[in-house]
Each structure stands twice: as C-alpha cells, then as structure tokens.
C-alpha cells in the first residue's frame, strides 16, 4: 500500500514539473509564431502592453513642453523684448541728442563767424527764458554784470540785430527784442544810405519811419543799423523791406521783415563796447 502511495506521489511531482515545462515550451514556440504580416506575436504583445505607457509619457512630455514655451520661455522672451525696447529708446534718445548737438555746433560756428567779423568786443550767451506771452517780445540770457554786460548792451544773433538789454542782474539780463512795441533803433537803407528809425509793432513785422515820400524804396531793399542811436554799431543787418507805399503824411509807410529769428534764436552775442568808444 505504501509502495502505491509513493509511486503516485512521484507521478504527481512529475506532472507538476512537466506542466510548467510544457507551458514554457509552448510560450517559447509562440514567440516564434509570426502573423500574416510577418511580425512576431511577442513584439505585437509588447507593443500592445507598452502603448498606454508610451502615450502617457508623450502626453506628460507635451504638457511640460507647452508649459515651458507658454510660460517659462515666454516670460524670458517678454523680458528680453522689454530690454530690447528700452535699448531702442536709449538709442533713439542718443541719436536725437547727437542731432541736437550737431545742429547746435553748426549754429555756434555761424555765430562765431559773425563774432569774428565784428570790430567790437563781444561775449556769447544763451537764451534761457522767454515770457509766456510771445506778444511781449522779451527774452532772457545767461549773462549779466559779472560778465560786463550793461544796460542797453546791443544783442545780435546769426541773422543780425536782435534787441538790447533793458534789465541786468549779476548773471542774467532781460533783452527787449526789436519787434517789441517800445523798441526803436536807428537804421538806414543799405543801397541809398537814407537814414530812418525802425520801430517794433508787437508782431513779427517792423515799421520804418521818417523816410520821405519822395524817396524810392522798393521791396527787397536791405535795412542796416545806422549807428546814430548810440546803441547799435553801424552796419549790423536788421531786415528787408517787404512793403513800401506813399503815406498820408510826408513820410512813406514801409514794412520791414527782420533777418533775426525772433522766436527760435537760442544763442546770441552781446556787444560789450559802446559804438562811440571805437
């Protein structure tokens, strides 16, 4: 009886060993089986099992890439764009400043030529202020008594006569422009040497007085200082006749357009020596 039980136990152990071996053998054989397309079943199973994981990995990677491009990279791009904008603004300001310096240099060169042609001692000055109401025709310069500027000092610019000082402090002076309604200077017609008095009208045009109706005065005739007023030296350009007609009295009605830019002038010359001191 015991012999039969031992034999059955050995047969059972053999079956338990044989069955896994058969399954393993069948599995190995199945790995070699190909589908009609020529692909091993094992590879198809691996692909089928791994596809969900690959899809999940691709989705995570895509989201991370979108986050990087949509936030981190874009944030860096915004900062870089802002820096570039600031750089462009700085370059534009530098270019504008360079252009301003170039224009100022040209103006100063032309004013220097005017200064070199004058026989009177002079000093350069800048226009540092204008009255709010342009009709008052007054400007302020950055020169005063400490630079030997005095009351009634003639002030000229690149174009010609600009005005005279009417108030002077230690470092500044108020200049009454030739267009001021209270301004008058001695002038003469350059071609005929006929003297007269040029008065301001409180506007851009000037009025030439005391020229006889019998005199021939044409539009385009140049007007220069006569030196007879004791303020401006003789021969400084003042303006050009734009209208001339016989007046109701014995004198002609003559309008003069000044050579000086009374609105935009920024640099001037102040004459330090009186004309009669020559």
Secondary structure, DSSP 8 states (H G I E B T S, - for coil): -HHHHHHHHHHHHHHHHHHHHHHHHHHHHHHT-B-TTS-BHHHHHHHHHHHHHHHHHHHHHHHHHHHIIIIIHHHHHHHHHHHHHHHHHHHHHHHHHHHHHHHHHHHHHHHHHHHHH-SS-EEEEEEEEE-SSGGG-EEEES--GGGT--TT-EEE-SSSEEEEEEEE-SS-EEEEETTSTT-EEEEEETTT--EEEEEE-SSSEEEEE--BTTS---TT-EEEE-STTSSS-TT-EEEEEEEEE--SSSB-EEEEEESS-TTT--EEEEE-S-GGG-
